Amino acid sequence: MRGMVPPDPEYGVSQPSYAVVYMPGRARKRFPAGCVEVVESGEQARAQAEPAAHRFAARVLGPSKSSEGQILYYLLEWLEPPTEGS
């Protein structure tokens, strides 16, 4: 994928995962590993998300090591909260 760092052999192949991302907003496309909590499912990510506390549900790709040595996750998509009645 263009703009993404290749996977680091130490961490294996980057995999898509569901996660809760702690960020001030949803403008960024990549996140330090310390801001990402990987969870089992999209439903769990949505349940643990707290937008008022800057915790957003997402599908991410990672982990990957940047050229600066940071471990990063890349945004694949933001998961919207469930709508009422679903």
N, C-alpha and C positions, 0 to 999 in steps of 0.2 A: 504494500500500500504506500502510495506516495506520501512523503513527509513523516514516515514512521521509521524509527530506528530498528535495525535487524535484531532478532532475538539473541540473547546472550546464551552461549552454551551452558553456562553455570546454572541457568534457570530453566533450560529446556525450551521447547517451542512455545511461543506466546499463544494463549488460548482465549477465546471469547468467554466471558464470565459475567454473571450478574453481580452487582455491587451497590453499596451505598457510598456515595462520594461526598466528602466534607469540603465544601468550597463556598466562598462568599456569594457566588452566582453561577449561572450556567453558561457563561461565555467561553470558557476554556475548552480545549479539545484534548489536552493531556494533563495528567495529574501525577504528583509524586506518590509513591506507594504508601506513605504514611497517611495520606488523605483518602485511601481506598480501603473499604472493608468488603471483601469478597463474601458473597452469600450463596446459598444453594439454588435459589430460584428467583424469577422475576417477581413472583408474589411475595416472597420474603423481603426482597429489596423494597418493594412498594410499602409493605407493612412497617418496615424499619425507617423509612424516609421521614424526615421532619423538616419540611421547607423553612419553617420559622427559625429552626436551629441550623440552617445552611447544610442540611443533609439530604441529598437528592438520590433517587433511584436511577440506575443506569445499567447499560450493557457495555462492558469495557473489553479491551484486548490487552493482554499483558501476562506477566510482567516482562519488561524489556529494559535493557540497560542503555542509558544515553551515553553520548560521547564524553560527557562530563562525569560519568560514573554513577549517575542517579538511576534508581529503579523507577520506571514510569509505567503508567497504564494509559491507554488511548481510548477516547470516547468512540463507541460505535453508535449508540443512540441513548437519549434520555428516555426513561420510562415514566409515563404520565401516571398520576394517582388513579386508582380505580374510580369509575363514575358510580354515582348512587344507583343501587339496584343491580349492580353486577357482582 
